């Protein structure tokens, strides 16, 4: 493929297949997105609440385990 010296881009004939492939990809993407079953508002809310609850739960568990290990290390170190 040669480069057009005046504009610094590939000739139009070399760009055609890429443009056609991109357009076909985008058409396929839109077609697939129309087939997606999107969650309802209630499902989004339930999933969000569950995620926040799990994050808080894991955070509390990690904090408690850290406190237990801190106590044990101080107990072992001070004796």
DSSP file (Angstrom, degrees, kcal/mol; ACC not computed):
  #  RESIDUE AA STRUCTURE BP1 BP2  ACC     N-H-->O    O-->H-N    N-H-->O    O-->H-N    TCO  KAPPA ALPHA  PHI   PSI    X-CA   Y-CA   Z-CA
    1    1 A X              0   0    0      0, 0.0     2,-0.3     0, 0.0     9,-0.0   0.000 360.0 360.0 360.0 130.2    0.0    0.0    0.0
    2    2 A X        -     0   0    0      7,-0.0     9,-0.8     1,-0.0     2,-0.4  -0.678 360.0-125.8 -98.8 154.3    1.4    3.3   -1.0
    3    3 A X  B     -A   10   0A   0     -2,-0.3     2,-0.5     7,-0.2     7,-0.2  -0.831  21.8-119.6-101.1 134.2    1.0    6.6    0.9
    4    4 A X     >  -     0   0    0      5,-2.5     4,-2.5    -2,-0.4     5,-0.3  -0.610  21.2-151.8 -70.9 119.3   -0.4    9.6   -0.8
    5    5 A X  T  4 S+     0   0    0     -2,-0.5    -1,-0.2     1,-0.2    -2,-0.0   0.769  88.2  53.8 -69.2 -25.9    2.4   12.2   -0.4
    6    6 A X  T  4 S+     0   0    0      1,-0.1    -1,-0.2     3,-0.1    -2,-0.0   0.900 125.6  18.5 -78.4 -39.5    0.1   15.2   -0.5
    7    7 A X  T  4 S-     0   0    0      2,-0.2    -2,-0.2    -3,-0.1    -1,-0.1   0.623  93.4-129.3-107.6 -14.8   -2.3   14.2    2.3
    8    8 A X  S  < S+     0   0    0     -4,-2.5     2,-0.3     1,-0.3    -3,-0.1   0.667  70.6 111.3  76.1  16.5   -0.3   11.6    4.1
    9    9 A X  S    S-     0   0    0     -5,-0.3    -5,-2.5     1,-0.1    -1,-0.3  -0.768  75.0 -93.0-118.6 166.0   -3.2    9.1    4.0
   10   10 A X  B     -A    3   0A   0     -2,-0.3    -7,-0.2    -7,-0.2     5,-0.1  -0.398  54.4 -89.3 -71.9 153.0   -3.7    5.8    2.2
   11   11 A X    >>  -     0   0    0     -9,-0.8     4,-1.2     1,-0.1     3,-1.0  -0.233  38.1-109.9 -60.4 155.2   -5.5    5.9   -1.2
   12   12 A X  H 3> S+     0   0    0      1,-0.3     4,-1.4     2,-0.2     3,-0.3   0.835 116.4  59.6 -57.4 -36.1   -9.3    5.6   -1.1
   13   13 A X  H 34 S+     0   0    0      1,-0.2     4,-0.5     2,-0.2    -1,-0.3   0.830 105.3  48.8 -65.0 -31.4   -9.2    2.2   -2.6
   14   14 A X  H <4 S+     0   0    0     -3,-1.0     4,-0.4     1,-0.2    -1,-0.2   0.749 110.7  50.7 -79.9 -24.0   -7.1    0.8    0.3
   15   15 A X  H  X S+     0   0    0     -4,-1.2     4,-2.0    -3,-0.3     3,-0.3   0.715  90.3  81.8 -85.0 -21.1   -9.4    2.4    2.9
   16   16 A X  H  X S+     0   0    0     -4,-1.4     4,-2.5     1,-0.2     5,-0.2   0.889  88.3  49.4 -54.1 -51.2  -12.7    1.0    1.4
   17   17 A X  H  > S+     0   0    0     -4,-0.5     4,-2.4     1,-0.2    -1,-0.2   0.881 111.3  50.8 -61.1 -36.5  -12.5   -2.6    2.9
   18   18 A X  H  > S+     0   0    0     -4,-0.4     4,-2.3    -3,-0.3    -1,-0.2   0.908 111.1  47.6 -67.0 -40.5  -11.8   -1.2    6.4
   19   19 A X  H  X S+     0   0    0     -4,-2.0     4,-2.5     2,-0.2    -2,-0.2   0.918 112.8  49.0 -65.2 -43.1  -14.7    1.2    6.2
   20   20 A X  H  X S+     0   0    0     -4,-2.5     4,-2.3     1,-0.2    -2,-0.2   0.899 111.9  48.7 -64.2 -40.4  -17.0   -1.6    5.0
   21   21 A X  H  X S+     0   0    0     -4,-2.4     4,-2.4    -5,-0.2    -1,-0.2   0.893 111.5  50.0 -66.0 -39.2  -15.9   -3.9    7.8
   22   22 A X  H  X S+     0   0    0     -4,-2.3     4,-2.5     2,-0.2    -2,-0.2   0.920 111.2  48.3 -65.6 -43.2  -16.4   -1.2   10.4
   23   23 A X  H  X S+     0   0    0     -4,-2.5     4,-2.5     2,-0.2    -2,-0.2   0.909 111.9  49.4 -63.4 -42.0  -19.9   -0.5    9.1
   24   24 A X  H  X S+     0   0    0     -4,-2.3     4,-2.4     2,-0.2    -1,-0.2   0.901 110.8  50.8 -63.8 -40.1  -20.8   -4.2    9.1
   25   25 A X  H  X S+     0   0    0     -4,-2.4     4,-2.5     2,-0.2    -2,-0.2   0.937 111.0  47.6 -61.7 -46.7  -19.5   -4.5   12.6
   26   26 A X  H  X S+     0   0    0     -4,-2.5     4,-2.5     2,-0.2    -2,-0.2   0.891 111.0  51.0 -64.8 -39.5  -21.6   -1.5   13.8
   27   27 A X  H  X S+     0   0    0     -4,-2.5     4,-2.2     1,-0.2    -1,-0.2   0.924 112.4  47.0 -62.2 -43.1  -24.7   -2.9   12.1
   28   28 A X  H  X S+     0   0    0     -4,-2.4     4,-2.5     2,-0.2    -2,-0.2   0.883 110.6  53.1 -64.0 -38.7  -24.1   -6.2   13.8
   29   29 A X  H  X S+     0   0    0     -4,-2.5     4,-2.5     2,-0.2    -2,-0.2   0.933 110.1  46.3 -62.6 -47.2  -23.5   -4.5   17.1
   30   30 A X  H  X S+     0   0    0     -4,-2.5     4,-1.5     1,-0.2    -1,-0.2   0.906 112.0  52.3 -62.1 -41.3  -26.8   -2.6   16.9
   31   31 A X  H  X S+     0   0    0     -4,-2.2     4,-0.7     1,-0.2    -2,-0.2   0.914 111.8  45.3 -61.9 -43.7  -28.6   -5.7   15.9
   32   32 A X  H >X S+     0   0    0     -4,-2.5     3,-0.8     1,-0.2     4,-0.6   0.886 108.5  56.3 -67.8 -38.4  -27.3   -7.7   18.9
   33   33 A X  H >< S+     0   0    0     -4,-2.5     3,-0.5     1,-0.3    -1,-0.2   0.811 102.2  57.0 -65.3 -28.2  -28.0   -4.8   21.3
   34   34 A X  H 3< S+     0   0    0     -4,-1.5    -1,-0.3     1,-0.2    -2,-0.2   0.767 104.5  53.4 -71.0 -24.4  -31.7   -4.9   20.3
   35   35 A X  H << S+     0   0    0     -3,-0.8    -1,-0.2    -4,-0.7    -2,-0.2   0.587  83.8 110.9 -85.6 -11.1  -31.8   -8.6   21.3
   36   36 A X    <<  -     0   0    0     -4,-0.6     2,-0.9    -3,-0.5    -3,-0.0  -0.401  66.9-135.9 -68.4 137.5  -30.5   -8.0   24.8
   37   37 A X        -     0   0    0     -2,-0.1     2,-0.2     0, 0.0    -1,-0.1  -0.843  26.1-153.4 -92.4 104.7  -32.9   -8.6   27.6
   38   38 A X        -     0   0    0     -2,-0.9     2,-0.0     1,-0.1     0, 0.0  -0.539  18.7-107.3 -81.4 143.6  -32.3   -5.6   29.8
   39   39 A X        -     0   0    0     -2,-0.2    -1,-0.1     1,-0.1     2,-0.0  -0.312  33.8-113.0 -68.2 152.9  -33.0   -5.8   33.6
   40   40 A X     >  -     0   0    0      1,-0.1     4,-2.2     4,-0.0     5,-0.2  -0.266  31.2-101.7 -76.4 170.8  -36.0   -4.0   35.0
   41   41 A X  H  > S+     0   0    0      1,-0.2     4,-2.5     2,-0.2     5,-0.2   0.897 124.2  52.9 -60.5 -40.8  -35.6   -1.1   37.4
   42   42 A X  H  > S+     0   0    0      1,-0.2     4,-2.5     2,-0.2    -1,-0.2   0.891 108.5  49.8 -63.6 -39.7  -36.4   -3.4   40.4
   43   43 A X  H  > S+     0   0    0      2,-0.2     4,-2.4     1,-0.2    -1,-0.2   0.898 110.4  50.3 -65.9 -40.2  -33.7   -5.9   39.3
   44   44 A X  H  X S+     0   0    0     -4,-2.2     4,-2.3     2,-0.2    -2,-0.2   0.927 112.5  47.2 -61.4 -44.9  -31.1   -3.0   39.0
   45   45 A X  H  X S+     0   0    0     -4,-2.5     4,-2.7     2,-0.2     5,-0.2   0.927 112.4  49.0 -64.5 -45.0  -32.0   -1.8   42.5
   46   46 A X  H  X S+     0   0    0     -4,-2.5     4,-2.4     1,-0.2    -1,-0.2   0.911 112.4  48.0 -61.9 -42.5  -31.9   -5.3   44.0
   47   47 A X  H  X S+     0   0    0     -4,-2.4     4,-2.2     2,-0.2    -1,-0.2   0.881 112.7  49.1 -66.1 -37.7  -28.5   -6.0   42.4
   48   48 A X  H  X S+     0   0    0     -4,-2.3     4,-2.6     2,-0.2     5,-0.2   0.926 111.9  47.4 -67.4 -45.3  -27.1   -2.6   43.6
   49   49 A X  H  X S+     0   0    0     -4,-2.7     4,-2.7     1,-0.2    -2,-0.2   0.914 112.6  50.2 -62.4 -42.7  -28.3   -3.1   47.1
   50   50 A X  H  X S+     0   0    0     -4,-2.4     4,-2.6    -5,-0.2    -1,-0.2   0.918 111.2  48.8 -61.1 -44.0  -26.9   -6.7   47.1
   51   51 A X  H  X S+     0   0    0     -4,-2.2     4,-2.4     2,-0.2    -2,-0.2   0.933 112.9  46.4 -62.8 -47.0  -23.5   -5.3   45.9
   52   52 A X  H  X S+     0   0    0     -4,-2.6     4,-2.5     1,-0.2     5,-0.2   0.916 113.0  50.8 -62.8 -42.6  -23.4   -2.6   48.5
   53   53 A X  H  X S+     0   0    0     -4,-2.7     4,-2.6    -5,-0.2    -2,-0.2   0.909 111.0  47.8 -60.8 -43.4  -24.3   -5.1   51.2
   54   54 A X  H  X S+     0   0    0     -4,-2.6     4,-2.8     2,-0.2     5,-0.2   0.894 111.1  50.7 -66.1 -39.7  -21.7   -7.5   50.2
   55   55 A X  H  X S+     0   0    0     -4,-2.4     4,-2.2     2,-0.2    -2,-0.2   0.929 113.3  45.3 -63.4 -44.8  -19.0   -4.8   50.0
   56   56 A X  H  X S+     0   0    0     -4,-2.5     4,-2.6     2,-0.2    -2,-0.2   0.919 113.8  50.4 -64.5 -42.9  -19.9   -3.6   53.5
   57   57 A X  H  X S+     0   0    0     -4,-2.6     4,-2.5     2,-0.2    -2,-0.2   0.924 112.0  45.7 -62.0 -45.9  -20.0   -7.2   54.8
   58   58 A X  H  X S+     0   0    0     -4,-2.8     4,-2.6     2,-0.2    -1,-0.2   0.886 112.4  52.8 -65.0 -38.0  -16.6   -8.1   53.4
   59   59 A X  H  X S+     0   0    0     -4,-2.2     4,-2.3    -5,-0.2    -2,-0.2   0.923 111.0  45.8 -62.6 -44.9  -15.2   -4.8   54.8
   60   60 A X  H  X S+     0   0    0     -4,-2.6     4,-2.7     2,-0.2    -2,-0.2   0.914 112.8  50.5 -64.4 -43.0  -16.5   -5.5   58.3
   61   61 A X  H  X S+     0   0    0     -4,-2.5     4,-2.6     1,-0.2     5,-0.2   0.927 111.4  48.2 -60.1 -45.2  -15.2   -9.1   58.1
   62   62 A X  H  X S+     0   0    0     -4,-2.6     4,-2.3     1,-0.2    -1,-0.2   0.907 111.7  50.3 -62.2 -42.1  -11.8   -7.9   57.1
   63   63 A X  H  X S+     0   0    0     -4,-2.3     4,-2.3     2,-0.2    -2,-0.2   0.930 111.7  47.4 -61.2 -46.5  -11.8   -5.3   59.8
   64   64 A X  H  X S+     0   0    0     -4,-2.7     4,-2.3     2,-0.2    -2,-0.2   0.915 112.2  48.5 -64.6 -43.3  -12.7   -7.9   62.5
   65   65 A X  H  X S+     0   0    0     -4,-2.6     4,-2.5     1,-0.2    -1,-0.2   0.904 111.0  51.9 -62.6 -40.4  -10.1  -10.3   61.3
   66   66 A X  H  X S+     0   0    0     -4,-2.3     4,-2.4    -5,-0.2    -2,-0.2   0.904 109.2  49.8 -61.4 -42.2   -7.5   -7.5   61.3
   67   67 A X  H  X S+     0   0    0     -4,-2.3     4,-2.3     2,-0.2    -2,-0.2   0.900 110.4  50.1 -64.7 -40.9   -8.5   -6.6   64.9
   68   68 A X  H  X S+     0   0    0     -4,-2.3     4,-2.5     2,-0.2    -2,-0.2   0.937 112.6  46.2 -63.0 -46.9   -8.2  -10.3   66.0
   69   69 A X  H  X S+     0   0    0     -4,-2.5     4,-2.7     1,-0.2     5,-0.2   0.878 110.6  53.5 -65.1 -36.7   -4.7  -10.6   64.4
   70   70 A X  H  X S+     0   0    0     -4,-2.4     4,-2.3    -5,-0.2    -1,-0.2   0.935 110.4  47.2 -62.2 -45.0   -3.6   -7.3   65.9
   71   71 A X  H  X S+     0   0    0     -4,-2.3     4,-2.4     1,-0.2    -2,-0.2   0.933 113.6  48.3 -60.9 -46.2   -4.6   -8.5   69.4
   72   72 A X  H  X S+     0   0    0     -4,-2.5     4,-2.6     1,-0.2     5,-0.2   0.908 111.7  48.6 -63.2 -42.1   -2.8  -11.9   68.8
   73   73 A X  H  X S+     0   0    0     -4,-2.7     4,-2.6     2,-0.2    -1,-0.2   0.893 112.8  47.7 -66.8 -39.0    0.4  -10.3   67.6
   74   74 A X  H  X S+     0   0    0     -4,-2.3     4,-2.3    -5,-0.2    -1,-0.2   0.896 112.1  50.8 -66.7 -38.6    0.4   -7.8   70.5
   75   75 A X  H  X S+     0   0    0     -4,-2.4     4,-0.6    -5,-0.2    -2,-0.2   0.922 115.6  41.2 -62.6 -45.7   -0.2  -10.7   72.9
   76   76 A X  H  < S+     0   0    0     -4,-2.6     3,-0.5     1,-0.2    -2,-0.2   0.895 116.7  48.7 -69.9 -41.1    2.6  -12.8   71.4
   77   77 A X  H  < S+     0   0    0     -4,-2.6    -2,-0.2     1,-0.2    -1,-0.2   0.851 108.8  52.1 -71.2 -35.2    5.0   -9.8   71.1
   78   78 A X  H  <        0   0    0     -4,-2.3    -1,-0.2     1,-0.2    -2,-0.2   0.631 360.0 360.0 -78.8 -13.3    4.5   -8.5   74.7
   79   79 A X     <        0   0    0     -4,-0.6    -1,-0.2    -3,-0.5    -2,-0.1   0.481 360.0 360.0 -88.0 360.0    5.2  -11.8   76.4
